[in-house]
Every structure is written in C-alpha cells, then in structure tokens.
C-alpha cells in the first residue's frame, strides 16, 4: 500500500495550470465573497481588471496572486493533500477513508467560492498548491459537532441519570483519551470557554428597562413593586426555563408584547386581567447575551477556523436553549438542562474582569424577540428602609404601569392564540 503518485503528464498539466493568472489583476465586482473583496480593496495597484475589462482613472484592481494566496491559506487551515492523511489502495479504487476533491470540486462544490467568470475561476483553480485535497484530521468530528454531541449527552444525563452530581460523571463506555470525547462533567466548562472566546458577556448600562407582566384576577389591582417583581421563594412553585421550582428569578422582556406572549395563556383567559410595568436597572449589569450572536466568520477570513466553529456551536446551543417546551407535566424534566446551565452561569461563570454575571439574554420561544432572566430575587426589586437588605438592583418605574383595556386584552388573546396555533 503506497500513496498514489501523479504521472508525468498530470504533473506537467498541473504545473502549467499554476502559471495561469500570473501578472493579472482582478476587481471587487468579479468576486462576491466579502473577505476576498476586502483583500482586493486593501491591495489595489491597477487601473484595469483583466477579467471584466473595467478600467478607471482610480485604482480598481489588485494582483490575482494576493487573492489566491488568501484562498489557499484558508483552505489549508481545513484541508490538506490526501497523501498526508489517507491510505491509498489501487485495488479499492484509490484513496480510502474520506472524500477527496480536486481544486475545482473543493472550491465550487464543497466551499462555494461564488465566482462566475470562467476565466477567473480557471486561474484560481489552477493556482492550487496541491492537485488534490481532503479534510484535515478527517477521522475527528468537526469541533462544533463534537460540542453539539456533548451537549446532547449532557441533556440526557441530567434529565435521566444524574441530576445533582453530574460534574463527577464519566461515561465508562467511551475512550476517555479520544479527542472527540467530551464528558458530561466537562460540558458546562466547554460552553464557558466558548462564551469567553466569542466574547458574549456584555455590559448593559444603568437605567436599562425590562418589561414584566402579571396575569391576575379581574377584581385585583396591581400597582406596587412587590406585586409585580420576582415572586417570594415560597410562591415560586412552577419550574421555568432557567429556574427550578423554589428558586425565584426575574423574567422580563425588552418590549411589552413579548412579556405578554411569554406569560399569557389564552386558554385560561376567563376572569383574568393583564398588568405590565417596566423595571429599570439601578446599576450597570453584566449579561450573557445568547440573543445577539455574531455571524460565523466567512471561510476566507484568515485564521478564523477556530472561532468559526465556536460560533457555529453557540448559535446552535442558543437555539436549543430557546426551544418551546409544552407544559404537559414533563416540563420539570425538560427544563433541567437549561436550569443547570443557568445555575452554572450564576455561580461559576465570570466576566472577563472577574465579576459575576447578572443574567442571561435569550430568544423568546414565542415570537423570537429578546427576553432576559436576571438573578434578582424579590428583595433585589423592592424599596425598603432596612439598611441590612440585599442590594436593590431593579426599581419599578411607576409611570410605566399599564393595565390592559378590554380591547388590548382581546388583542393579546388573539395574538397569543394564533402564535401557539402556528407553532403547533
């Protein structure tokens, strides 16, 4: 068993192809990829594009060599010549174990270069430093898939195996030395590292406002902070997405409609009323932002393979954390993974300056808008003259108090009913 060697004719053709495009220039209109367009814009030295023929008194084109250098630099972060990775079996038809691409297949079918000009495409393909490519470390999972599988294993474990001592858990059936192995006990640390890499802990200024809604009987009027804030511990009996029963937290939204959508059940509207109000932060707050996640860097953004994989995982993780969970009697089980993660954020995860995190911003499972859970209990939200009281983090803005009119109530019923019907 020996690696295949290209015959003499193949090497001559490949060598001739590598000379294509030398001393040619290309403009941004010939390439659609934003990162490659930026390479062109920072290396302009010609008044004419050799591909579309455009010319100008201004510099509009860059040497094709600087563009192809970036292309193959980024390709080499992920792909490699198969001779370095794969066994070759003539009797079995060639390279064994993984897909192998010629440069054209790699750029157009696998990566998606997005170049329409045939001459330009031929010159780029012909500049490939290798005649064939395959995935680097092909026997390993892609990093974002390794983390995604690890999160699924974590969810199964904390829901059905070990809820309170999972941090010591190891799977006996796995090879603990395999690079793809991500033990349950390590999963939350892995997410913390990803969050720090992507810099998702952000500062909200003092005065930031959060809408909160209470659903109550029509013969009750709510007007005070202690009536609208986080419930007392003895009343926090229902499990929620981020908090188990018995552990109160402040759930809010950045707009009133989302607060209603998250709280109101139209099937139980009879004899009910809705009152909403804003609470404002009394100080700056540090928030783990799982709503406004960055887009993964493009393939041709140099040196970004690691962060691209990290952001891919975080976006998938954030979507999973916000999935609708019906209140069908099993929610106390289904909420456990997000509750465990939230407790980890609250007590173990730190901002870059070493300070604690005050809450998590996430996407509403009802309408896709931003929601927030703050680690604020009742005493953090109400006015008191007791100097020994806990820090007051939120203050009710009394001018924002709003009890829904009959018309607003009917609209809330209609909107939330339609939303739940569409989701079903």
N, C-alpha and C positions, 0 to 999 in steps of 0.2 A: 504494500500500500504506500503510494508516494503521491505528493501533490502534483496536480497536472501542470505541465509546462506548456505555454502557448508555442505554436510552431513559428518558424521563421517569418512566414508571410503575415501571420497575425501580429507579430511584434513590429514588422515594418509598417503595416497599416496603422497600428496604434501610435507608433512614433510620428508618422506623418500627420495624424489627426491632432496630436498635441501641438503641432506648429500652427494649426488653424487659429485665426483670431489674433495672432501676434501683430502688434502695432495698430490695432483697430480701436476705435472709440465707440462708446455707447452712451445714450442719453436716458434720462429717467422715464421718458414716455415709452421706451421699449421693454421695460421691466416693471412688473406690477408689485413685486414684494417690497414692502415698506423699508425693511432693513437694508436691502440691496440698493434701493433708491437713495438711501442715506449715504451709503458708501460712494455712490456716484456723485452726489452733491458735495461731498467733502473732498473729492479728488478731481474736480473739473480742471481740464487743461486743454480743451479743444473747442473750436467754434463750430464743429460739424460732427454729426453722428453718422457712422459708416453703415448703419443698418436701416434707419428710417429715412436717411438723407436730409434731415432737418439741419439748417445752418442758421447762424445768428452772429451779430457783432459781439455778443456776450459769450462767455464760456458756457457751453451747454452739455459737454460730453466728457467722460472720464475714460482712461485706458481700460479696455476689457480685462486686462491682466489683473487689476486690483479687484475687480468684481469676482472673477473666477477664483482668485486666491481666497477671498472670504467664503465663497461657496464650498470649496473643498476643505477649508479649515473647519467649517461647521459640520460637514459631512463626516470628517474624520473623528469628531467627538462621539459619534454614534455608530459609525460603520468602519469596517476595516477590510483589507484584502483577505479573501477566504483562506488563502494559504496559511494565515496566522491563526485561524480559528477552527477550520473544518478538516475532517479526513476526506480523502478522495478515493473513490472506488470505481475503476473503469467498468468492471462487470455490472455495477449497480447504476451506471449512468452518470457518474460524475461526483460532485460534491455531496456529502451526506450530512444530515442533521438540521440544516437551516436553509432558508431561501437565499439564493444568490442572484444578484442583479448586475446587468451591465450598466454603464453610466446613464444611458438613456432611460432604461426602466427605473433606475433609482430616482432620478430627478423628476421624471414625469408621472410615474405611476405610484411610487412609494412616498415621495416627499411632496410633490406638487409644486414645481418651480413656477409655473404660470408664465412661460414665455411663448408668445405666439409666432414671432418672426422665425421662420425656419432656418435661415442662415445664422442668426444669433444663437438659436438653440443648438445647431450643429457645432458651432465654435465652442460653446460652453461644454457640451458633452465631450467634444474632442480634447478639451483641456484636462480631462480627468487624469490624476496622477496614477490611477490604478485601472486595469482593464475590467475588473470585477469587484463587487462589494458584497459584504454580508454584515449582519448585525454584530457589533462588538459584544462580547460576553453573552452570546446567544443562548447559552444554557440557563441564564438567570432571568428572573422576571424583571420587567421594567420597574424602576423604583416606585412609580405611582401605583402600579398594580400590586406590588409587594405590600405597600401600606394599606391599600384598599382591602386586600385579603386579610391583612392583620386586623383591621377594624371590624370586619365581618366576624372573625373568630372571637374578638373581644366581646361583641354584642351577644353572640351565642353563649359565651362563658358566663357573663354577668347576669344574663336572663335565666339560664337554665342549669348552671353548675355551681359557681362560687361568687356570691354577691358581695360579701364583706371582707374577703381575704384574697381577692383576685391578684393583688400585687405580688403574691408569692407563687403564683400558678405557673407551672411549666407543663407543656404537652409531652407526655412520655413517648408518644408515637413519632415525634418529629426528631430530626437530627439537629441538635442544638448548635452545631458548628456550621450548618449550611447557611450561606449568605442570604438566602430567601427567607429563612426562619425568623419570624417576628413574634416572640412570646407574648401572651396576654399581659403578663406583668410589665412589659416594656411599652405597650401600645400608647398609653397616655403621655409618656415621656417622648415618644416619637412624634406625636402631634404637637407637643410643646416645642420641640426642636424645629418642626416645620413652620409653626407660627412665628417663631423668632427669625427664621431665615427669610420669611416673606414679610416680616415687619408689620404684623396685623394688629398689634396693640397700639391704639391711637388715643389721643387726648381730646376730650370734649370740654369746652370752656364752661366756667361757672355761668349759670343762667340758662343752660341747655334745658329745653322743655320736653316733658313726656306726658302724653295723654293717658289717662286711666279712666276706666268705666266701671260702674257698678250697676248690676241688674237687681232691682228690688221691687217690693210690692207697691202698688199704686198709691196706697194710703200712707206711704212713708216719704219724708223729705230728707234728703242728704245735703249737708252744706258745710261740714267741718272736715278738717284733715284726718281726724281719727276715724271718720266714717268712710273715707274714700281711699285710704292708703293701704299698705300691706296689712293683711289680717293678723290678729294675735295668734300665737303659736297653737293655742288650743282650738282655734277655729279653722286652721289650715289643714283640713282633713282630707282634701282631694289631692291626688297626685297630679302634677303638671309636667310639662315638657322638661323643665330644668330643675324642678324641686319636688322631692317626695312629700307625701303627707306628713304634716307635723313640722315642716321646715319652711317658714314663710319667706317669700321674696317679693320684690316689687316688679310686676309685669306692666309694661307700658308700650306705647307706640308713638310714632312721630306725627301722626295725624289722628283726628277723632274717628274717622270712618274705620280705620284699621283697628283701633281699640274696640270699637263696637263689633266688627267682624270676628275678632279673636275671642270675644266674651259672650256674645249674644247667641242664644239657641232659639230660632224662630218657632220650633215645635213646642216650646214652653213659654210662649209669649203671653198667654192668657193671664190677666191680672198683674202683669209686670210693667215696670217703667224703667227708663234708662236715664242715668245721670252721669255726666262726664266732667272732668276737670283736668287742668294742667298742674303738674308738679315741676318746679324748677330746681336745678342743682344749685346748692349753696356754695360749691367749690368746683374746681376742675376735677374731672373724673377720667380714669384710665379704663378704656373699653377694649375688649377683644372683638374686633369687627369681622364677623363672618358674613356680613351682608355685602359690603362694598369691596369685593375681592378683585385684585388685579387680573387682567388677562395674562395668560402664559406668554412669555416672550416668543417671538417668531423663531422658526427653525434657523434662520440665517442671522440671528442676533448672536454675535460672537461670545463664546464662553458662558452660555446660558442654559446648557442642558440640565444641570442640577436644579436650578431654580424653576425651570420649566416643568420638570417632573414634580417638584414640590407643590407648585401652584395647581397643577392638574389634580393632585390628590386633595388639596384643601378645598377646591371647588366642588369636587365630588362629595367630600366629607360634609361640607356646609349644606349641600342639597339634601343629603341623607338626614342630617340633624333636623331639618325643617319639614320632613315628610309628614303629611296628615296622618294622625293616629286616631281612629274612632274610639269614642267612649262606649265600648261594648263589654266592659267588665274585665278586659285584658290589658287596659291601658297602664295599670300599675306595674305590669311586666314590661310592656313595650317601651315605656319611658325610662327604664332603668339605665340603659347605656348613656343617654343624654344627661341624665341626672348625675351619673358617676363622673362624666366629663366635666359638668358644671362645678361639682364639688372640688375636682382637681384644679380647675381654673381659680376657684375662690380661695383655696387654701395653699396651693403649691406653685401655681404659675406666677411668675413675676414679670413686671415690665422691665424694659432694658435698664432703667435706673434702679432696679431692685425693689421698687414699690409694688404693693399689692394691686390686683386688678379689681375694679369695682363692678364689672358686669359684662354681659355678652350682647352684642347686637347681631340679630339674625333675621332671616327672611320669614315673613308670615306664611304659614301653610294655607291661609285662606285666600289672600289676594296678592301675595308676592311682595308686599311693601315692607319697609323695615320695622321690626319690633325690637324691644330691648328687655332684658331681665337684669335688674340691679340687685346687688347683695345688700339690700336695705330692709331691715325689719321695721316693725311698727314704730319703735322708739326712735328710729332714724328719720321719721317723717312727720312727727307731731311736735307742736310747741308745748313747752313745759318750763316751769320755773325751777325745776330740780337741777341744781348745778352738777350733780353726780350723774345725770342722764347720759346716754350714749350720744355720740356726735350726731347733730342734725344735718343730714345730707340732702334731704329734699324738703322743699317748702311749697305748700299749696298756694297757688295763685287764685285767690278768691274771685277775682274779676273774670276768670275763665269758666266758672261754674255754669253748667248748662244742663237743664232737664229737658228731655226731648218732648216736643209737642206731639199731638196725636198724628199729625202729618209726617213728622220726622220718624216717629215710631213705625208707622206703616211702611215708610220707605226702607227702614232698617230691616223689617220683616221680609219685604220683597227682595232686597238685595242679598241678604244672607241666605234666603231660601234658594234663590237662583244660583248662588255661588256653590252651595252644597250639592245642588242637583247636577251642575256641570262637573263637579269634581267626582261625583259618583259615576 
